Amino acid sequence: MGYIKEPYGVDFIVDPKPLTDKDREMISEVIAHYKATGLKKAFAKSSKRHERTKSSAKA
């Protein structure tokens, strides 16, 4: 991975996205399942992410 130089007058700031309670629960369930079985837990993918990707491609 290379070094990214900031353009003059632009600051790159990376902030973590706050998790919702639902997200925290899902992450906890996945971790608990992995610790218990050693297998990855399969879950349905969110349609929101797909919609965002689709709309951002149009812009």
MOKAFEN-V993738 format. One record per helix or strand. SS is the DSSP state (helix for helix, strand for strand). FROM is the first residue (numbers start at 1). LEN is the number of residues. If there is no record, write none. Layout:
SS/FROM/LEN + SS/FROM/LEN
//
This chain:
helix/21/17 + helix/47/12
//
